[in-house]
């Protein structure tokens, strides 16, 4: 299979530069990074892609078996890196892609220089001594609503996820992105996203990591960002003074600046 076609890979930036891979979250596609990537085009070879089922990816490549866990998505990332012969990768993952990046880096740490986790969550379910933000009934209700009326669920949930009610155009963009995603694939990806527990995987990530956390996030509260930071062997936590789960859209300049500062401190920019 042609991996570039499967994942609608887009290359830009400085040819031959250090590769910087941007991975989108649930219900999104690579367009969600368009306001952040220009800051890095002069210095890096940028690699953007769509997970199978999103954006311009090849829907025929999707199978429920492969994508029944986040490992299937990590497989895609590693196959993409192998296909393009990417080394010394800066991997920038939003939301669930933070854990996809963690799984990929734990398996092939030699490919990665740094990870950037934007609003990550290793587990959305509350547990003893851990606040993920959702109870089991919360998640079951969310998934049931998604299955019964995906378009209605998208219209209701996207503004909540985005935050910033004073800027309704942001919620509308996320709603439209959700509605472009195949409902069957979105339903399975939602289950994988909201029911996964990757807390134990954090200790396996040896790659230096930046954890970017929004101050007000209905999906991944500050306590989750602090948990991720505390469990990663080598990480830095930056609290962004922004609202919502998608700071790359609500404040792309601040998001890009935080990533750039981390890379500069690491000597890779």
Secondary structure, 3 states (H helix, E strand, C coil): CCHHHHCCCEEEECCCCEEEEEECCCCCCHHHHHHHHCCCCCCEEEEECCCCCCCCCCHHHCCCCCCCCHHHHHHHHHHHHHHCCCCCEEEEEECHHHHHHHHHHHHCHHHEEEEEEECCCCECECECCECCCECHHHHHHHHHHHHHCHHHHHHHHHHHHHCCCCCHHHHHHHHHHHHCCCHHHHHHHHHHHHHCECHHHHHHCCCEEEEEEEEECCCCCHHHHHHHHHHCCCEEEEEEEEECCCHHHHCHHHHHHHHHHHHHHCCCC
